[in-house]
Amino acid sequence: MIAVAEISGKIVGFGCAQSFYSFCYEEPYGEITELYVEEAAQRKGIAIAIISCLEENLRERGVKSMKVLTGRRNNAAIRTYEHCNYVKDDEQMLKKRLED
């Protein structure tokens, strides 16, 4: 799903989220995969409003647990997510590129 924020008819931010289902878990979980707000529109509560919109839509789909991945040094994003009651955990992400 995608949520957009507008000011005077101009899109100034967006967020994307997904819900995932697994046979290993009883309930689906949600993940915010993208969040962006133009610099001129930052610090006006737009990111928080986008996050809330995404969460509400996922809640309606039965999601009760959310996660988000952001850079370790992306302090502004981390503060925004913490303001929305997200907490850091001890998981470590590993990745691999599959060659053709």
Secondary structure, 3 states (H helix, E strand, C coil): CEEEEEECCEEEEEEEEEEECCCCCCCCEEEEEEEEECHHHCCCCHHHHHHHHHHHHHHHCCCCCEEECCCCCCHHHHHHHHHCCCCCCCCCCCCCCCCC
